[in-house]
Amino acid sequence: MIAVRPMMPEDVATACRVLNDIIEIGGSTAFEIPFSESLFVQSYLDGVDKICSHVVLGDQGEVAGFQWLGTYDTLPQDCADIATFTRRQPVLKGAGRALFAETSKIAAAMGFTAINATIRADNRMGLSYYDKMGFRDYSVAYSVPLRDGTPVDRISKRFDLVAGPAL
């Protein structure tokens, strides 16, 4: 069983490193500039838009990834927004599934009816993860430019908390 718990201040350094490693690798997040720990805290731990933020722990109790759920101005009030980041080395198999089990339970208990995930079209791993969790495509933002001007589509997927995962 993989341990998941709410993110705490002492998790920030490691969780921020997980995110920054993913940014450095490139191609799997819309973020292109690394986070400082203070920006990470503002974005994922203490932000006014945060609903919940959880970490997943590896075999030695170390932070192996995190998932954030929050509000987003362009989404309906009953739809939360999600972001998931797990370390690339060593991979903790099942980390994303364990995080989503906790996050979706909290979202449903708080009265949300859906969760939105927006993923870069070139992020095959992210698209596959959200598909496996039961998210379904509902819109595309075409040709959103990266910092260097390269256009990359953003695919928005929705998980229906009322219906649950597609079987």
Order of alpha helices (4+ residues) and beta strands (2+ residues): beta-alpha-alpha-beta-beta-beta-alpha-beta-alpha-beta-beta
